């Protein structure tokens, strides 16, 4: 998984420090998330989304598969 936490923070005019203070975690942890070295849990992503007032999907890179060359799952018959 790759996240957009750093991009969304910039869009909202916030910084890593704001997340550190809100989540009460180490600044190194937020730095690893922003630099995509590690990923937060889904519950933490939800807390970040709530804090930044964005849909949780905004924190993730888009996944538009409409142009995919791979045959999609058709379901069981």
Secondary structure, 3 states (H helix, E strand, C coil): CCECHHHHHHHHCCCHHHHHHHHCCCHHHHHHHHCCCCCCCHHHHHHHHHHHCCCHHHHECCCCCCCCCCCCCCCCC
